[in-house]
């Protein structure tokens, strides 16, 4: 079966966001590469961009959540546009509630985490970094 590994672009706060995500999901970063780590004569990094994240990865179950900071010379990510949502299906209702409450802290809840059809639960929100999430649990799954 294929695995889906979302990759998110940030405007210089990828490390802050991923430290927050790590506090909710747990685990350790698989890898962190900063722009200074790949700088060379062929790939010079502008001043002020050296410590930005070129690649960061946080394993979550069998998947990987990945991200980078977009260097200023490449433009800016519009954090208020509707990007694709990241969907998480939890193994238990308790896990789903923990993820929903943790990730939505400081964000904007679009749909509260509530019971739906046949004992399933679902909620949707935009986190404090502008990333959109959907959290679900279905006891029949």
Steps between C-alpha positions, in 0.01 A plus 500: 500500500617852424580745779408866486758737643381864501757772436424856618662831399552764770614865499793460739322334793523131401715414802259671741200326340668160504606539862131560572394197291759287679350606835163367384600185308811410701802334347823648373593681181630262236713768338559873505696668220559874506583705193850559638557122486472500120658837423775498238648721231245352259214542751568816702259579782406865556577658836224438751388177333775269634310369802169450325384143453566341163352168615347369822319171556295364789401132486135443593410132505604354164489844336720807498395864537753714315558870444734779401528876523458679169806724451409866451647502149231247399208712619263458790248229582150638546407354837137610473427322172323167508772243471426130498397364839698236685269218602576276798300191590565409862493149644292603804257777589735610779791529256282698258390740776859547616618578146205731431541693826879515476532603137209747506638688804542863397337434163152537357254212524289468185301198620515388864601143573160336540324168467360434157342205325514154667732604784766658280665830596632782283635853533675757281719802578781728387791490742687806627741466205222511239511127424161333456430165668218244511495254792273196503428179686266226383452203735371293207818545297 
